[in-house]
Amino acid sequence: MRIFVRILLGVVALLAVLVVGAAVVIATIDKRALLAPLEARLEKATGREVTVGGEPRIDLSLTPTLVLEDVAIANAPWGSAKEMLRAKRVEAQVALLPLLSRRIELMRFTLVEPGILLETDRSGAGNWSFGASAAAPAAPAAPADVTAASAFALGEFVIERGEVRYRDGRTGEATPIVVERLYVRGRDPQQPLVAQFRGRVADLPVDVEGTFGPLAALQAGRWPWPVSLEGEVAGRRTGVQAKVRPDAGGIAAGDVVLVRGASRLTGSVAYQPREGRKPLWRFDLAAPVLQAGDLALAAPATVAATAGPRDGRLFPATPVAFDALRAADAQGTLAVESLVLEDGRRFGPLRAKIALDAGRLVVDDLALGAYGGTTRGRIVVDARAAPASIALRLDGRALDLGALLAAAGLERSVQGAKTDVTLDVTMRGGSPRAWASSLTGPVVVSVGGGTIVPGTQGLGTPLLKALDAIDPMRAAGGPTRLACAVVRLPLRDGVARVDRSIALQTDQLGASASGTVDLRNETVDLSVAPRLRVGVSVDLAKLAGAVRIRGSLADPGVTIDPLGAVAAAADVRALAREGPAALLRGGGLVATSPGNECAVALGTARPEAAPAPGAVPPPGRSPAPRDPARDVEQALRKLLGR
């Protein structure tokens, strides 16, 4: 025990001697003489002029700190500003024992409230590429001082409350970086570097920490060099692991694992700066699950705050920015097994080949499993000039109509009814409303056989009202057997003028519509021409043009034209007075042939000619007898809106 106490007292005495000795040295030393080697070392390393505004001081402790006020480093001769760096204060923590020999060994280097400008010229060269300065060289230091400066060894590097601005010399665009704190530790060059960053990058909050390969391995060119980062970016958990190496004048990263929220991407990424052009990113990435919300480069609260009011219209006027498409170029492939939207819907698998060149994005070989089927196609977004233009060529096959209606916010009221969707359209603008207003090209939806489930509103009240209006004999509460349905919109600048290219066929009737669908004003004005397919009833051909769907796209109304109603009412009175023979005399019977409304709507068949007045059905195709009283009752209810 006594030996331990003696050792402890000896250590304390030794430290006291060192502190007293350092104090004596500091009291007698010319502090500007200590500064000269440091300035010389920095100017030699950077090729730039280094200036210190205030008188240096040394704070005494077991690790004395050299404090420099108002430090500046000159910018490159071609730079947009005179200085590349100006710091309010620089703190250089030095080793005590070398200081007694008037040598400086840095243990910790801190920049307090610096302003740092990083920029490139028009060829892409950066001002951080240090070399011989065009400024007047500093006065040469004494050989002994330079020797002392060569003892420079940095254990820790810190930036506190700093601002960094990155300026692209080709575009003039500047990216601000606010550094609350940056910390890098690498005391042993054979051990991994440790780094922490907290601040904001282009208004995105970033708080990450990580480890990197040894500095000695980087200096010796021992590849690959490991990188590992973890933390939060824009409010979402983010992590990166990779092994980097030089590649074609840039950097390539293999064994990449990118974690963002609940998403996890793996593969390879490469970055290549190019003289006179934007940098190029190459990638080959795959993900078992990719959450769409994790791709947002803003915090969830920010996204919600900028969504803006919907003002009651279907297509919002919320601006959509394309700035990211102009920041860099990219080439690569993406494979996702399950794509999860923010509302919880799952699509997949997703396969795509992506190319981004000077603001023009091309998504080729697109294949997406969705709504029970598969959609293939190509997407082109050209943001090289304003307004941006978009071209879509999509072909969806065997999609589930019930799932499509559910995605539109309607109930699942349809069974079966596999649906094909084809789009070959262009649009332009900076919001969904602008896109809808400029939509040009054919949109075709073709629905196969299925059943409209009774007692639901899944197809929307207006459409059910339309079905009731054109089919007075539709059994109340009974299912409607759908044979087919077609919507073919020849859109031009957001407006489709329809001539029997909207149609449906059920087990009881066929119907086609003509009129206008206006996406610019979000209105619809369609006249529906029905035709009975089976049985004997009121001559629905006289109701052609009587049923009208008119109003806003969000909530159109369904009305009956009074003139058409009068014609139908005359038939009802004749039917009640004279029976079915009255309709036979007036041509009221409708052939029971299946009809071709869907084929006409698709443009694959011509319309059938209307039966001549007084015509009767061909032999062997007489309609089945029906109860005239029931027909009259149902027709009157419909015509009177009851």
C-alpha positions as CSV (number, residue, x, y, z in Angstrom):
1,M,0.0,0.0,0.0
2,R,2.8,2.4,0.9
3,I,4.4,1.6,-2.5
4,F,1.2,2.6,-4.3
5,V,0.9,5.8,-2.3
6,R,4.5,6.7,-3.2
7,I,3.9,6.0,-6.9
8,L,0.8,8.1,-6.9
9,L,2.5,11.0,-5.1
10,G,5.4,10.7,-7.6
11,V,3.0,11.0,-10.6
12,V,1.3,14.0,-9.0
13,A,4.6,15.7,-8.4
14,L,5.7,15.0,-12.0
15,L,2.5,16.5,-13.4
16,A,3.0,19.5,-11.2
17,V,6.5,20.0,-12.5
18,L,5.3,19.7,-16.0
19,V,2.5,22.2,-15.5
20,V,4.9,24.7,-13.8
21,G,7.4,24.2,-16.5
22,A,4.8,24.7,-19.2
23,A,3.6,27.9,-17.4
24,V,7.2,29.2,-17.4
25,V,7.6,28.4,-21.1
26,I,4.3,30.0,-22.0
27,A,5.1,33.1,-19.9
28,T,8.4,33.6,-21.7
29,I,7.6,32.4,-25.2
30,D,6.8,34.6,-28.1
31,K,3.3,33.4,-29.1
32,R,3.7,34.8,-32.6
33,A,6.7,32.6,-33.0
34,L,4.6,29.6,-32.2
35,L,2.1,30.8,-34.8
36,A,4.5,31.1,-37.7
37,P,5.2,27.3,-38.1
38,L,1.4,26.6,-38.1
39,E,0.7,29.3,-40.7
40,A,3.6,28.0,-42.8
41,R,2.4,24.5,-42.6
42,L,-1.2,25.4,-43.6
43,E,0.0,27.6,-46.5
44,K,2.3,24.9,-47.7
45,A,-0.5,22.3,-47.6
46,T,-3.1,24.5,-49.2
47,G,-1.1,26.8,-51.5
48,R,-3.4,29.6,-50.1
49,E,-2.7,32.6,-48.0
50,V,-3.5,32.0,-44.3
51,T,-4.2,35.0,-42.0
52,V,-4.8,35.3,-38.3
53,G,-6.4,38.6,-37.2
54,G,-6.0,38.6,-33.4
55,E,-3.2,38.0,-30.9
56,P,-2.9,34.2,-30.2
57,R,-3.2,33.0,-26.7
58,I,-2.5,29.7,-24.9
59,D,-4.9,28.4,-22.2
60,L,-2.8,26.4,-19.7
61,S,-3.9,22.9,-18.7
62,L,-2.5,19.4,-19.0
63,T,-3.3,19.7,-22.7
64,P,-2.7,23.4,-23.4
65,T,-4.9,25.0,-26.1
66,L,-3.6,27.5,-28.6
67,V,-6.5,29.9,-29.4
68,L,-6.5,31.9,-32.7
69,E,-9.1,34.6,-33.4
70,D,-10.4,35.6,-36.8
71,V,-8.7,33.0,-39.0
72,A,-9.1,33.1,-42.8
73,I,-7.9,30.9,-45.7
74,A,-7.9,32.4,-49.2
75,N,-10.1,30.9,-52.0
76,A,-8.9,29.6,-55.3
77,P,-8.0,32.4,-57.8
78,W,-11.1,31.6,-59.9
79,G,-13.5,31.5,-56.8
80,S,-16.6,33.6,-56.5
81,A,-15.5,35.0,-53.1
82,K,-12.1,36.1,-51.7
83,E,-12.0,33.6,-48.9
84,M,-12.7,29.9,-48.8
85,L,-12.9,29.9,-45.0
86,R,-13.2,32.4,-42.2
87,A,-13.6,31.2,-38.6
88,K,-14.4,33.3,-35.6
89,R,-12.1,31.2,-33.5
90,V,-9.7,28.3,-34.0
91,E,-8.7,26.2,-31.0
92,A,-5.6,24.0,-31.4
93,Q,-5.1,21.7,-28.4
94,V,-1.5,20.7,-28.2
95,A,0.5,18.0,-26.5
96,L,2.2,19.2,-23.3
97,L,5.6,17.5,-23.5
98,P,6.4,18.6,-27.1
99,L,5.4,22.1,-26.1
100,L,8.3,22.2,-23.6
101,S,10.6,21.7,-26.6
102,R,8.8,24.5,-28.5
103,R,7.2,21.9,-30.8
104,I,3.5,21.8,-31.6
105,E,1.6,18.5,-31.9
106,L,-2.1,18.9,-32.3
107,M,-4.3,16.7,-30.3
108,R,-7.6,18.4,-31.2
109,F,-8.4,21.1,-33.8
110,T,-11.7,23.0,-33.4
111,L,-13.3,25.6,-35.8
112,V,-15.8,27.7,-34.0
113,E,-18.5,29.5,-36.0
114,P,-16.7,29.1,-39.4
115,G,-18.1,30.1,-42.7
116,I,-16.9,27.7,-45.4
117,L,-17.4,28.0,-49.2
118,L,-17.0,24.9,-51.3
119,E,-17.5,25.5,-55.0
120,T,-16.6,24.2,-58.5
121,D,-15.7,26.1,-61.6
122,R,-17.4,25.6,-65.0
123,S,-15.2,22.5,-65.7
124,G,-16.1,20.9,-62.4
125,A,-12.8,21.5,-60.6
126,G,-13.3,22.2,-56.9
127,N,-11.7,24.9,-54.7
128,W,-10.8,22.2,-52.2
129,S,-8.2,20.9,-54.7
130,F,-5.2,22.7,-53.1
131,G,-2.1,23.6,-55.0
132,A,0.2,26.5,-55.6
133,S,-1.5,29.8,-54.8
134,A,-1.6,32.8,-57.1
135,A,-1.4,35.0,-54.0
136,A,1.9,36.3,-52.8
137,P,3.8,33.7,-50.8
138,A,4.2,34.1,-47.1
139,A,7.6,35.0,-45.7
140,P,9.6,31.8,-45.3
141,A,9.8,30.4,-41.9
142,A,13.0,29.4,-40.1
143,P,14.1,25.8,-40.7
144,A,13.7,25.0,-37.0
145,D,10.1,26.2,-37.1
146,V,9.3,24.2,-40.3
147,T,10.7,21.2,-38.6
148,A,8.5,21.8,-35.6
149,A,5.5,22.2,-37.9
150,S,6.3,18.8,-39.5
151,A,5.4,17.3,-36.2
152,F,1.7,18.1,-37.0
153,A,-0.5,15.2,-36.0
154,L,-4.2,15.6,-35.7
155,G,-6.1,13.4,-33.3
156,E,-9.6,15.1,-33.4
157,F,-11.2,17.6,-35.7
158,V,-14.3,19.5,-34.6
159,I,-16.6,22.1,-36.2
160,E,-19.1,23.9,-34.0
161,R,-21.9,26.1,-35.1
162,G,-20.6,26.5,-38.7
163,E,-22.1,27.2,-42.1
164,V,-21.0,25.5,-45.3
165,R,-22.2,26.6,-48.7
166,Y,-21.7,24.4,-51.8
167,R,-21.9,26.2,-55.1
168,D,-22.1,24.4,-58.5
169,G,-20.0,26.5,-61.0
170,R,-21.9,25.1,-64.0
171,T,-25.4,25.9,-62.8
172,G,-24.8,28.6,-60.1
173,E,-27.0,26.6,-57.8
174,A,-26.0,26.7,-54.1
175,T,-26.7,24.2,-51.4
176,P,-26.6,25.4,-47.8
177,I,-25.3,23.2,-45.0
178,V,-25.7,24.2,-41.3
179,V,-23.3,22.4,-39.0
180,E,-24.4,22.3,-35.4
181,R,-21.5,20.0,-34.7
182,L,-19.1,17.9,-36.7
183,Y,-16.7,15.6,-34.9
184,V,-14.0,13.3,-36.5
185,R,-11.6,11.2,-34.4
186,G,-8.6,9.4,-35.9
187,R,-5.8,9.5,-33.3
188,D,-4.3,6.2,-34.5
189,P,-4.0,6.1,-38.3
190,Q,-4.1,2.3,-38.1
191,Q,-7.5,2.3,-36.4
192,P,-11.0,3.1,-37.9
193,L,-12.0,6.8,-38.1
194,V,-15.0,7.8,-36.0
195,A,-17.3,10.6,-37.1
196,Q,-20.5,12.4,-36.0
197,F,-22.6,15.1,-37.8
198,R,-25.6,17.0,-36.6
199,G,-27.1,19.8,-38.6
200,R,-29.1,20.5,-41.8
201,V,-28.3,19.8,-45.4
202,A,-30.5,21.9,-47.8
203,D,-33.1,22.3,-45.0
204,L,-33.1,18.5,-44.3
205,P,-32.3,17.7,-40.6
206,V,-29.4,15.2,-40.4
207,D,-28.1,13.5,-37.3
208,V,-25.7,10.6,-38.0
209,E,-22.6,8.9,-36.7
210,G,-20.4,6.3,-38.2
211,T,-17.1,4.6,-38.6
212,F,-14.8,4.5,-41.6
213,G,-11.7,2.5,-42.5
214,P,-8.3,3.4,-41.1
215,L,-6.7,6.6,-42.4
216,A,-3.5,4.7,-43.1
217,A,-5.4,2.3,-45.4
218,L,-6.9,5.2,-47.3
219,Q,-3.5,6.9,-47.7
220,A,-1.9,3.7,-48.9
221,G,-4.7,2.9,-51.3
222,R,-5.7,-0.4,-49.7
223,W,-9.2,-1.1,-51.2
224,P,-12.0,-1.6,-50.5
225,W,-12.4,1.0,-47.8
226,P,-15.3,0.3,-45.4
227,V,-18.0,2.9,-44.6
228,S,-20.8,2.6,-42.0
229,L,-23.2,5.4,-41.1
230,E,-26.4,5.3,-38.9
231,G,-28.8,7.9,-37.6
232,E,-31.7,10.0,-38.8
233,V,-32.2,12.0,-42.0
234,A,-35.4,14.1,-42.3
235,G,-36.9,12.4,-39.3
236,R,-36.5,8.9,-40.6
237,R,-34.0,6.2,-39.5
238,T,-31.3,6.0,-42.0
239,G,-28.2,3.7,-42.3
240,V,-25.5,3.1,-44.9
241,Q,-23.0,0.4,-45.2
242,A,-20.6,0.0,-48.1
243,K,-17.1,-0.9,-49.3
244,V,-15.8,1.8,-51.5
245,R,-13.0,2.0,-54.1
246,P,-11.9,4.3,-56.9
247,D,-13.7,3.7,-60.2
248,A,-13.4,5.6,-63.6
249,G,-12.3,8.8,-61.9
250,G,-14.9,8.5,-59.3
251,I,-16.0,6.2,-56.5
252,A,-17.7,2.8,-56.6
253,A,-19.5,1.2,-53.6
254,G,-20.1,-2.5,-53.4
255,D,-21.9,-4.6,-50.8
256,V,-24.2,-1.6,-50.3
257,V,-26.9,-1.8,-47.6
258,L,-29.1,1.3,-47.5
259,V,-31.7,1.4,-44.7
260,R,-34.3,4.1,-44.8
261,G,-37.2,3.8,-42.3
262,A,-38.6,0.3,-42.8
263,S,-37.0,-0.1,-46.3
264,R,-33.8,-1.9,-47.0
265,L,-32.0,-1.7,-50.3
266,T,-28.9,-3.8,-51.3
267,G,-26.7,-3.8,-54.3
268,S,-24.0,-1.4,-55.8
269,V,-23.7,2.3,-56.4
270,A,-21.0,4.3,-58.3
271,Y,-20.4,8.1,-58.5
272,Q,-18.5,9.6,-61.4
273,P,-17.8,13.3,-61.7
274,R,-17.6,14.5,-65.3
275,E,-15.9,17.5,-66.7
276,G,-18.4,20.0,-68.2
277,R,-21.4,17.8,-67.2
278,K,-23.4,16.8,-64.2
279,P,-22.0,14.0,-62.1
280,L,-23.3,10.5,-63.0
281,W,-24.7,7.9,-60.5
282,R,-24.8,4.3,-61.6
283,F,-26.8,1.8,-59.5
284,D,-28.1,-1.7,-59.3
285,L,-30.4,-2.0,-56.3
286,A,-32.9,-4.5,-55.0
287,A,-35.3,-4.5,-52.0
288,P,-37.6,-7.2,-50.4
289,V,-39.8,-4.3,-49.1
290,L,-39.8,-0.7,-50.1
291,Q,-42.0,1.8,-48.3
292,A,-43.0,4.7,-50.6
293,G,-43.0,7.1,-47.6
294,D,-39.4,6.3,-46.9
295,L,-38.4,7.8,-50.3
296,A,-39.6,11.3,-49.2
297,L,-36.7,13.8,-48.7
298,A,-38.7,15.8,-46.1
299,A,-39.9,15.1,-42.6
300,P,-43.5,13.6,-42.5
301,A,-44.7,16.8,-40.7
302,T,-43.3,18.9,-43.5
303,V,-44.9,16.8,-46.2
304,A,-48.3,17.1,-44.5
305,A,-47.9,20.9,-44.1
306,T,-47.1,21.5,-47.7
307,A,-49.9,19.3,-49.1
308,G,-52.2,22.3,-49.3
309,P,-56.0,22.4,-49.4
310,R,-57.9,20.3,-52.0
311,D,-60.6,23.1,-52.6
312,G,-63.2,20.4,-53.3
313,R,-61.7,19.4,-56.7
314,L,-60.5,15.9,-57.8
315,F,-57.2,17.1,-59.1
316,P,-55.2,19.2,-56.6
317,A,-53.2,22.2,-57.6
318,T,-50.4,21.4,-55.2
319,P,-47.1,22.1,-57.0
320,V,-44.8,19.2,-57.8
321,A,-41.1,20.1,-57.9
322,F,-38.7,18.5,-60.4
323,D,-35.5,20.1,-59.1
324,A,-34.1,16.7,-58.1
325,L,-34.1,15.5,-61.7
326,R,-31.7,18.3,-62.6
327,A,-29.2,17.8,-59.8
328,A,-27.4,14.8,-61.3
329,D,-27.6,12.1,-64.0
330,A,-28.2,8.5,-63.2
331,Q,-28.4,5.0,-64.8
332,G,-29.4,1.8,-63.2
333,T,-31.9,-0.9,-62.4
334,L,-34.4,-1.3,-59.5
335,A,-36.1,-4.5,-58.4
336,V,-38.6,-4.5,-55.5
337,E,-40.6,-7.5,-54.4
338,S,-43.1,-5.5,-52.4
339,L,-43.9,-1.8,-52.8
340,V,-45.9,-0.4,-49.9
341,L,-47.8,2.9,-50.4
342,E,-48.4,5.3,-47.5
343,D,-52.0,4.2,-47.2
344,G,-50.9,0.6,-46.7
345,R,-51.7,-0.8,-50.2
346,R,-49.1,-3.3,-51.5
347,F,-47.9,-3.6,-55.0
348,G,-45.3,-5.9,-56.5
349,P,-43.1,-7.2,-57.8
350,L,-41.7,-4.1,-59.4
351,R,-39.0,-4.1,-62.1
352,A,-37.6,-1.0,-63.9
353,K,-34.7,0.3,-65.8
354,I,-34.0,4.0,-65.0
355,A,-32.0,6.6,-67.0
356,L,-31.7,10.3,-66.0
357,D,-29.9,12.6,-68.3
358,A,-29.8,16.4,-67.8
359,G,-33.3,16.5,-66.3
360,R,-34.9,13.9,-68.6
361,L,-36.1,10.8,-66.7
362,V,-36.9,7.6,-68.7
363,V,-38.3,4.6,-66.9
364,D,-38.1,1.6,-69.3
365,D,-39.1,-2.0,-69.1
366,L,-41.5,-1.1,-66.3
367,A,-43.4,-4.1,-64.8
368,L,-45.6,-3.8,-61.8
369,G,-47.8,-6.3,-60.1
370,A,-50.9,-4.5,-58.9
371,Y,-54.7,-4.9,-58.4
372,G,-54.5,-8.6,-59.1
373,G,-52.8,-8.2,-62.5
374,T,-49.7,-6.8,-64.1
375,T,-49.0,-3.4,-65.7
376,R,-46.2,-2.9,-68.1
377,G,-45.0,0.2,-69.9
378,R,-42.7,3.2,-70.1
379,I,-42.6,6.6,-68.4
380,V,-40.8,9.7,-69.6
381,V,-40.5,12.9,-67.5
382,D,-38.8,15.8,-69.3
383,A,-37.9,18.6,-66.8
384,R,-35.2,20.2,-68.9
385,A,-37.5,23.2,-69.4
386,A,-40.5,24.5,-67.7
387,P,-43.2,23.4,-67.8
388,A,-42.2,19.8,-67.4
389,S,-43.8,17.3,-69.7
390,I,-44.8,13.7,-69.0
391,A,-45.4,10.8,-71.4
392,L,-47.1,7.6,-70.1
393,R,-47.5,4.4,-72.1
394,L,-49.0,1.8,-69.7
395,D,-50.8,-1.5,-70.4
396,G,-52.6,-3.2,-67.5
397,R,-53.9,-6.7,-67.9
398,A,-56.4,-8.7,-65.8
399,L,-56.8,-6.1,-63.1
400,D,-59.4,-6.5,-60.5
401,L,-62.2,-3.9,-60.9
402,G,-63.2,-4.1,-57.2
403,A,-59.7,-3.3,-56.2
404,L,-59.5,-0.4,-58.6
405,L,-62.8,1.0,-57.3
406,A,-61.5,0.6,-53.7
407,A,-58.4,2.5,-54.6
408,A,-60.6,5.3,-55.8
409,G,-62.3,5.4,-52.5
410,L,-65.4,3.4,-53.5
411,E,-66.7,0.2,-51.9
412,R,-65.9,-3.2,-53.3
413,S,-69.2,-3.8,-55.0
414,V,-68.1,-5.8,-58.0
415,Q,-67.3,-9.5,-58.3
416,G,-65.2,-10.8,-61.1
417,A,-65.0,-8.2,-63.9
418,K,-61.4,-8.5,-64.9
419,T,-60.2,-5.2,-66.4
420,D,-57.7,-4.1,-69.0
421,V,-56.4,-0.5,-68.9
422,T,-54.4,1.1,-71.7
423,L,-52.9,4.6,-71.6
424,D,-50.8,6.3,-74.3
425,V,-50.9,9.9,-73.2
426,T,-48.9,13.0,-72.7
427,M,-49.3,15.9,-70.3
428,R,-47.4,18.9,-69.0
429,G,-47.3,21.2,-66.0
430,G,-46.3,21.3,-62.4
431,S,-49.3,20.0,-60.6
432,P,-51.9,17.1,-60.9
433,R,-54.5,19.7,-62.0
434,A,-52.2,21.0,-64.8
435,W,-51.6,17.4,-65.9
436,A,-55.3,16.6,-66.1
437,S,-56.0,19.8,-68.0
438,S,-53.4,19.0,-70.6
439,L,-53.9,15.2,-70.9
440,T,-53.8,14.2,-74.5
441,G,-54.1,10.7,-76.0
442,P,-56.3,7.6,-75.8
443,V,-57.4,6.1,-72.4
444,V,-59.1,2.8,-72.8
445,V,-60.7,0.7,-70.0
446,S,-62.3,-2.6,-70.9
447,V,-64.1,-4.6,-68.3
448,G,-65.0,-8.3,-68.7
449,G,-67.9,-10.3,-67.2
450,G,-68.8,-9.9,-63.6
451,T,-71.5,-9.1,-61.1
452,I,-72.6,-5.8,-59.5
453,V,-73.4,-6.8,-55.9
454,P,-76.8,-5.6,-54.8
455,G,-77.4,-3.2,-52.0
456,T,-74.0,-1.4,-52.2
457,Q,-73.0,2.0,-53.5
458,G,-69.5,0.9,-54.6
459,L,-69.9,2.1,-58.1
460,G,-71.0,5.5,-57.0
461,T,-74.6,6.7,-56.6
462,P,-74.7,8.5,-60.0
463,L,-73.8,5.3,-61.9
464,L,-76.4,3.3,-60.0
465,K,-79.0,6.0,-60.7
466,A,-78.0,5.8,-64.4
467,L,-78.5,2.0,-64.4
468,D,-81.9,2.4,-62.8
469,A,-82.8,5.1,-65.2
470,I,-82.0,3.2,-68.4
471,D,-83.3,-0.1,-67.1
472,P,-86.7,0.5,-65.4
473,M,-87.2,-3.3,-65.2
474,R,-84.1,-3.8,-63.1
475,A,-85.1,-6.0,-60.3
476,A,-84.9,-4.1,-57.0
477,G,-82.2,-5.5,-54.8
478,G,-81.2,-8.1,-57.3
479,P,-77.6,-8.5,-58.7
480,T,-76.8,-7.0,-62.1
481,R,-74.9,-9.5,-64.3
482,L,-72.3,-7.4,-66.2
483,A,-71.3,-8.8,-69.6
484,C,-68.9,-6.1,-70.4
485,A,-68.2,-2.4,-70.0
486,V,-65.9,0.0,-72.0
487,V,-64.7,3.5,-71.5
488,R,-62.7,4.9,-74.4
489,L,-61.7,8.5,-74.0
490,P,-59.9,10.2,-77.0
491,L,-58.5,13.0,-74.8
492,R,-57.1,16.3,-76.2
493,D,-55.9,19.0,-73.8
494,G,-58.0,17.4,-71.1
495,V,-61.3,17.1,-73.0
496,A,-62.7,13.9,-74.5
497,R,-65.6,14.2,-77.0
498,V,-67.3,10.8,-76.9
499,D,-69.4,9.2,-79.6
500,R,-70.7,5.9,-78.3
501,S,-67.2,5.0,-76.9
502,I,-68.6,4.5,-73.4
503,A,-70.8,1.4,-73.2
504,L,-71.9,-1.4,-71.0
505,Q,-73.9,-4.6,-71.5
506,T,-75.8,-6.5,-68.8
507,D,-77.9,-9.6,-68.9
508,Q,-80.9,-7.3,-69.6
509,L,-79.8,-4.4,-71.7
510,G,-77.0,-2.7,-73.5
511,A,-76.3,1.0,-73.4
512,S,-73.9,3.5,-75.0
513,A,-73.1,7.1,-74.1
514,S,-72.1,10.1,-76.1
515,G,-71.1,13.6,-75.0
516,T,-68.2,15.3,-73.3
517,V,-65.8,14.5,-70.4
518,D,-63.9,17.6,-69.4
519,L,-61.0,17.1,-67.1
520,R,-60.0,20.8,-67.2
521,N,-63.2,21.9,-65.6
522,E,-63.9,18.5,-64.0
523,T,-67.3,18.2,-65.6
524,V,-69.2,15.5,-67.5
525,D,-72.2,15.8,-69.9
526,L,-73.3,12.4,-71.4
527,S,-76.5,11.2,-73.0
528,V,-77.1,7.5,-72.6
529,A,-78.9,5.4,-75.3
530,P,-80.1,2.1,-73.9
531,R,-81.5,-1.0,-75.7
532,L,-83.3,-3.9,-74.1
533,R,-81.6,-7.3,-74.7
534,V,-84.3,-9.8,-73.5
535,G,-88.0,-10.0,-72.9
536,V,-90.8,-7.6,-73.8
537,S,-91.0,-4.2,-72.2
538,V,-91.4,-0.5,-72.9
539,D,-89.5,0.5,-76.0
540,L,-86.3,1.8,-74.4
541,A,-85.1,2.9,-77.8
542,K,-87.5,5.8,-77.5
543,L,-85.5,6.8,-74.3
544,A,-82.3,7.3,-76.5
545,G,-81.0,10.6,-75.2
546,A,-83.5,10.7,-72.4
547,V,-81.1,9.6,-69.7
548,R,-78.4,12.2,-69.0
549,I,-75.4,12.2,-66.7
550,R,-74.4,15.8,-66.1
551,G,-72.5,17.8,-63.6
552,S,-69.1,17.6,-61.8
553,L,-66.9,14.6,-62.1
554,A,-66.9,14.3,-58.3
555,D,-70.8,14.1,-58.1
556,P,-72.6,14.2,-61.4
557,G,-76.4,14.2,-61.5
558,V,-78.6,11.8,-63.5
559,T,-81.8,13.2,-65.1
560,I,-84.5,12.1,-67.6
561,D,-85.1,14.4,-70.5
562,P,-88.9,15.3,-70.4
563,L,-89.3,14.9,-74.2
564,G,-88.0,11.3,-74.0
565,A,-90.2,10.7,-71.0
566,V,-93.3,11.8,-72.9
567,A,-92.5,9.3,-75.7
568,A,-92.0,6.6,-73.2
569,A,-95.2,7.5,-71.3
570,A,-97.2,7.3,-74.5
571,D,-96.0,3.7,-74.9
572,V,-96.9,3.0,-71.2
573,R,-100.5,4.3,-71.7
574,A,-100.8,2.2,-75.0
575,L,-99.5,-0.9,-73.2
576,A,-101.9,-0.4,-70.3
577,R,-104.9,0.1,-72.7
578,E,-104.2,-2.4,-75.5
579,G,-101.5,-4.8,-74.2
580,P,-98.4,-5.9,-76.0
581,A,-100.1,-5.7,-79.4
582,A,-99.8,-1.9,-79.1
583,L,-96.0,-2.1,-79.0
584,L,-96.0,-4.6,-81.9
585,R,-97.8,-2.0,-84.1
586,G,-95.4,0.8,-83.1
587,G,-92.2,-1.2,-83.3
588,G,-91.9,-1.3,-79.6
589,L,-90.3,-4.7,-79.5
590,V,-86.5,-4.8,-79.2
591,A,-84.6,-7.8,-80.6
592,T,-83.2,-10.2,-78.0
593,S,-79.8,-10.4,-79.8
594,P,-76.8,-9.8,-77.5
595,G,-76.0,-6.5,-79.1
596,N,-72.5,-5.0,-79.8
597,E,-72.3,-1.9,-77.7
598,C,-68.9,-2.8,-76.2
599,A,-67.4,-3.7,-79.5
600,V,-68.6,-0.4,-81.0
601,A,-67.1,1.5,-78.0
602,L,-63.8,-0.2,-78.6
603,G,-63.9,0.6,-82.3
604,T,-63.8,-3.0,-83.4
605,A,-67.4,-3.1,-84.8
606,R,-69.9,-0.8,-86.4
607,P,-73.2,0.1,-84.7
608,E,-76.2,-2.1,-85.6
609,A,-78.9,-0.5,-87.6
610,A,-82.1,0.4,-85.6
611,P,-85.1,-1.8,-86.4
612,A,-87.5,-0.2,-89.0
613,P,-90.9,1.0,-87.7
614,G,-93.4,-1.8,-87.5
615,A,-90.7,-4.5,-87.8
616,V,-91.3,-7.7,-85.9
617,P,-88.7,-10.2,-84.5
618,P,-87.6,-12.9,-86.9
619,P,-89.2,-16.4,-86.5
620,G,-87.9,-18.4,-83.6
621,R,-86.7,-15.3,-81.7
622,S,-90.0,-14.2,-80.2
623,P,-89.6,-12.6,-76.7
624,A,-90.7,-14.5,-73.7
625,P,-94.1,-13.4,-72.4
626,R,-94.1,-10.9,-69.5
627,D,-96.6,-9.4,-67.2
628,P,-97.8,-6.1,-68.8
629,A,-99.1,-4.7,-65.5
630,R,-95.8,-5.2,-63.8
631,D,-94.0,-3.6,-66.7
632,V,-96.3,-0.6,-66.6
633,E,-95.9,-0.2,-62.8
634,Q,-92.1,-0.3,-63.0
635,A,-91.9,2.0,-66.0
636,L,-94.2,4.6,-64.3
637,R,-92.1,4.5,-61.1
638,K,-89.0,5.2,-63.0
639,L,-90.4,7.9,-65.2
640,L,-91.9,9.6,-62.2
641,G,-88.7,9.4,-60.3
642,R,-90.1,7.0,-57.6
